């Protein structure tokens, strides 16, 4: 292994990286080896909301602290509610309840924050110091990153490219902007996304959005011979579930579509693990030309 952790946060385990691993079992094997490599004095902080994580914890060679919403969690999230762009939640751990707040939206960010607070307390940090760190956290680039706003049309950049991440990110944006029309614009760019591996899982991931726009699968030489994702089929499956969906033939066509049809109050969530041919900058420029004032940058 390249990493030799003493404290390991184990958040989730799903099939991905289809160019490296043939199936989920191959990934499980690698995580089992990682769990078995920790020193006896170490700790595994593990999200037992994920059944694939829970099933592997017997491989750990050190104590495990399960966390999450599940009743199986030692550090359990017992209450959770949206709070503006973030959330408030309560944990029960070691016989005590503690209230927390985080500035990032979505249940998955609450799970991540719970993992951090468990690991931090295990390493000796006090609750007030942990909460101050949460309060000062300004987010991660390309994760729910607001890139600009033009005429009350908010454009957000996110790295999501796996069906689970797409669905969770859309749900978080629905929480953050509950009464606004939500666009989900997606580029299938990673090897796994642009292949047909998740063809049947992608449509359901977009159902939390009001409108989905699926770009053509990214072209790259190393995916030659692999069955490619048909973006048109994905859009058709989304429409069959009662949601609006389009599969434009180019990035420029996406810019033109969103610019022509986005209205004040809309939220445009752009998801790709790459540059998406500069779509966000191009979209903000086109929206400015259509609606007038320059886009104002934002970080929240």
N, C-alpha and C positions, 0 to 999 in steps of 0.2 A: 504494500500500500504506500501511496505517496503521503498519506496523513496518518499520524499516530496520536489520535486524541486521547485525552484523559477523561474529558467530559464530552459526551456526544448527544446532540439534539437530533432525534430521529422523527421527522415530521410526517413523511408519507412514503409510500412505495407503490409505483405503478409502472406499467410498461411504457417505455420511451426509448429513444436512441436506437431505432430499428436498424441503423447502419452498423451498429456495434453488437447488439444483443439479439439473438434469434427469437426469444420469447421471454415472458415474465419470469419463468423459473431461472433463467440465466442471471437475471438481475437479483432475484432472491438469494442466489448462491453468493454473489458478491457482498451483499449486505450481511449475510450470515457470517462470512469470513471477517467482515469489519467488526461485527458485534463480538466475535470471539477473540479479537485482537486487543481489546481494551484491558488495561491492567486491573487487577483485583480491587485496587483502591479507587478505581474510576467510577463514573456514573453514566448511565444511559437515561436521558430524559425523552420519553417516547410517547407519541400521540396515539392513544389506544382507540381514538375514533376511527382510525384506519385499520381495517381487519388484516391487511397484509403486514402492517407493522406489528400488530398484536400477536400474530401467528409466529413471528420470528424471535420474540423476546426471550424465549427459552435458550437461545444461542448465546446470550450475553454472559460474559465471564465476570461481571461485576454487578452491583445492585442496580435495579431499574426503578425509575420514578415515572409511573404512567400519568399522563395529563390529558385533559380534553373535556368535552361535554359529557362523555360517557360515564355511567355509574361505575365502570371499572377503573376510573381514574383516581389516583391518590390525591392529586391536585385537580379538583373538578371545578369547571365553570358552572356555577349554579344559577346565575342570572346574567342576562346579556341584553343590551338595548342599544339601538343606534343613537348617536349623539352628534348631530351635525355631520362634519366630514369624518368623524371617528366613531367610537363606541365606548360605552361604560359597561363594566362587567364585575362580577363578584366571584372570587375563588374560595373554595373550602379546602384547606390543607393543614395537616398536623393539628387538627382539632380546632382550628380558628378560621373565621371568614374574614376576607379582606376585599375592599372595593378598589377598583382600578379604573383608569381611563387611558385610551390610546387614541392618537390622532389619525389612524388609518381605518378606512371603512372595510366591512366584510367580516364574516365569521372566521374566515381563515386567518385574518390578521389577528383576531383575538386568540385563536389557537397558538399562533406564533408568539404572541406576546406572553401567553401563559408559559410556553416553553422557556422563554428568556427569563421570566421572573423566577421560575423554579431553578434553573441553572445558576442564576445570579445569587439567589439565596443560599444554594448549596455551596457556592464559592465564597460566601461570607458577606455579601452586600445586604444592607438593611432596606426595608420597605420604602422609606422616604427617598433614598438615593435612587432606587429603581424607578419610582414614580417620576422623579425629576428627569431621569433619562428619557422616559416615555414622553413627558411633556415637551422636551426639547428636540425630539426626533422629527426631522423635516422630510422624512420619506426617502425612498430609493429612486434613483433616476430610472425612468421607463417603467415604473410601477405606479399606476394611478397618477401619472405626472400630467398636470394641466399645462398644456403647451401654449394655449392662447384662448382668447375670447373675442369674437367679433359680433356685434349686434346681438348680444346675449346668446350666441351660439358658442358653446364651450367645446374645445377640442382636447382630447385626452390621449396620451400615449401609454401603452402598456405592452409588456414583453410576452404576454400570454400566447401560447401556441399549442398547448395540449388541451383536449376537450374538457378535462376537469378544471384546468386553470381558466379557460375561457368562460365556462359556466360560473365559476366562483367570482371572477372579475366582473362579469355582467351583473351578478347579484349584488356585489358591493357597490357598483355604480347606481343600481336601482335604489339601494339603501341611501346613498349619498344625495341622489337627485330624485326623490320619490314621485314627484308630480310633473316630471319633464319627459318629453319624448326621447327615447334612447336609441341611437344608432350603434350597431356593432359592425365595424369594418375590419375584415380579417384577411391577412395574407398568409396562405399556407406555405411557409418558407423553410422550416426545419426539415430534415430528411423524413422524419416520422410524419409530419403534417402534410407534406406534399406527396407522400406515397399514399396508397389506399388503405393503410393499416387501420385508420380510425374513420373510414368512410361512413360506417353505420352509427358511430358515436357522435360525430360532429353536429348533425342537425339538432339534436336535443340540447346541445350546449348553448345554442343561440336563442332558445325560446323565451328567455327572460328579457330579451331586447324587443323593442317595437319594430325595428327594421334591421335586417342583416344585409351586408354587402360582402360577398365572397370574391376575392381577387383570384385571378388565374394562379394555379400552382407554380411556384417559383421554378425557373429553369436552371438546371445545373448538370454538368456532365457526369458527376459521380453517381447520379440516380438513374443513369441509363440502364434500361432493362428491367426497372422496377415499375410495377403498375402505378400509374399516377392518379392522384385525386382528381376527380372531375368536379370542378367548382359548380358547374351548372346543375349537376345531380344533387349536390348538397343544397343549393338554393331551392331546387324543386321540392326536396324533402321538407325543408323548412316551411315553404308555402303550403304543403299538404297538411302541416300541423296548425295552420291558421295564422301564421306570421308572414309579414311582407319580407321578401328576399329578392336580391338581384345578384347576378354574376356577370358584371361588366367584363369586356374583353381586354382591358388595359388599365393601368394606373391612371392615365389621363381621363379615361371614361369614368372612373370612380370619382375623381376630382370634379368633373363636370356634373355628374349625377348629384353628389352631395351639395355642391354649390347651388345648383338650380332648385333643389327641393328642401334643403334644410331651412327651418324657420326659427325666428327668435324664440329662445327658451329651449331649443334642442341641445342634446348632449351627444357628441360624436366621439365614440370610443374606438380608437384605432389600435389594433392588436397585430403585432408581428415580432418575430425574434431577430429581425434585420432592419435594413434601412427603408424598405418598402418604396424604393425609388424616390425618396424624398417627399412622399405623399403629404405628410403633415405640413411642411413648409409651403408646398404648392397649394394645399387646400386653404391654409390661412391667407395666403396671398390672393387666391381667387375669391375667397369670401370678402376680403377687404375691398377688392375691386367692385364686387357686387353691392356690398352694403355700406361702404363709405369709410368709417374710421379705421385707423390702423389697429391691428390686433394688439391687445395688451397681454403681456406675458403674465403668467401666474404660477404659483408653486403650491397652491392648496385647492 
